[in-house]
Amino acid sequence: MNLEAVTKQIDLGNDNITIIETGVLAKQADGSAVVRIGNTVLMATVVSSKELREGQSFFPLSVDYQEKFASAGKIPGGFLRREGRLSDYEVLTCRLVDRAIRPLFPDGYMFETQVIISLVSADEETLPDAYAALAASTALTISDIPFAGPISEVRIGRIDGEFVINPTRSQMENADMDIVVGATIKDVTMVEGEMSEVSEEDLVAAIKVGHEAIKVQCEAQLALAEAINATEKRPFEIEEFVDEEMKQKVTDFAKDKIYEIASNPSAKHERKAAFKQLKEDLKEHLGEFEEGEEEREAYAYEVYNKLNKEVIRSMILNDKKRLDGRGLTDVRSLWIKTDYLPAPHGSAVFTRGETQSLTTVTLGSKQDEQMIDNALENRYNNFILHYNFPAFSVGEVRPMRGPGRREVGHGNLAMRSIKQVLPPREECPYTIRIVSDILESNGSSSMATVCAGSLALMDAGVQVKSGVSGIAMGMITDEDGNYAILSDILGDEDHIGDMDFKVTGTNKGICACQMDIKIDGLPYEQLEEALQQAKEGRLHILHKMNEEIDKPREDYKEHVPRIVSFVIPEEFIGAIIGPGGKNIQELQKQTETTISIESRDDEKMGTVVIYGKNAEGVRNARTFIDGITAKPEVGETYEATVKAIQPYGAFVEFMPGKEGLLHISEISWKRLENMDDVFNIGDKIKVKLLSIDERNGKMKLSRKATLPKPPKPNEKVADTKA
């Protein structure tokens, strides 16, 4: 068999050549594509069922991204030594792709569809998440699956003031902006990323640069599909049941009642109860359906659900009314409290309307760092943020499981936001863990996490640069080009809206954003307007946060474990650790501390971090290590401890970790014939350092030099009496 790949080359003009190909791998999938960037290779496959599951009422799309450890020449860790549960990084990449492609499948397409993207070859410099959507879209575009693409995604980093498309890992170390943009040839559909307090204008400029690069990638996908004659899509029929009489009956009964409920400002549970009662009234109005009329009954409630959405959208767009009575730019009422819990190291409650986050901060040691062990990364993370969304927050009953993709994504957005204001590791050597428990939710719980996390850090005494607030924006549009931008959207407004745009930042600029657009075509003018409206909203929220606490505590709370970090010459690390770790283990036990030592790459020095639950233990450990690193001075007198006794003298420790021989001839002015009954192990004595041999570092100690010299025989002693 002779397989030959069909390829297209993408050149974005920055020596970043990307090749997309098909025709060799995974040919039994409905669509398969390979993306090559130097030594990095991603393979994407897509399969969509040709048979519809009975009763299927939603689009069952699954997107999975996995990095094979073999791609980087590694064997997975763990007991099984094989790839297992997706890492958070892989889950986040899945979400990036899913959010970009999901809106482009036809309405009513309910066939089970699976997209799998695998990293099969990798180099350390290429960041593969920026190419995953290109691979997935290429596989979809060359398949016969109905898909209104192509789309692609690119990373934009700003380095030394210049925008760079798909920068390398090394380049990103110096970037002050890191965003991923997703788009079709015509429209931007998704934006997500973090940045160091940049302006709204800079963010829009970066999005425009990314869109231009995406257009080139989309053209290449279309050319590849044409080259293999893969432009025809499989036919599928949406068997729509239509009953105009039933539609009119539902509309006549429910339309005005829906408007009455929606236009009467109410809380979430009140509104939910009112709509539930309206549905019961509609059921009574329609009467009992006969056997065999199941499709007609389902159609009636489908009409009602669509009518509900249309009426509320029209009310917001035309009447400028919102479900809770606010104006379009109004932010819900706020209730903020720090130091809410006595035992955690920092805590805050942030309540905005019917969304509430109880957030805690814990300050740990280096041993508490999170180990990241992926195909391309093996490192430790000292800032962790976890987001929890229990069922009771929305008044539901649901089994408690591990965090899902939503929890991972929301937590990551909050983490990237707050990370921008953290102090340098040298100033705050703690491992920081923030946990946000959502106690109530009616929209924008991830933004509540940002606000509560920022407040809790200040309450803990972490010297952050400033507070960070966040707001979720929405938009309602119609076919005539009318639109309404909504600040601080409710859950219902998110569900019926055309855009979900989350923006976080300080009073200086934007720290992170996440945007999903559900419609075709968002003019940049509207995007800029949404960003400016978001700025006003988040600054309002930040002002309210500052009324509660506007700067970190001057010091950590009394019950916060103490931690000190300092630098020592690398030559002393071995002496501190001791043979087999004996010295450091004994020191940790005696002082009830945790001590970590790391060599620094940039110089012949080491960093020591001491962590303890009480300040005295930390001080004692620091004093001991200072003693080891201090250089003995000739002529100085030290208090020494007898460690061992030999016939020719005693070995004494006169500084932490520093021992020397006290020769029998230097113990006393009186001649000693042997060491019997002279010392006991553990005795405390004073010794003087007489000299240090420059050749071998041996130190000459003397006890007798600290004692008065006895007079010679027949020598008179001076009369010291007055």
Disulfide bonds with the S-S distance in Angstrom:
none
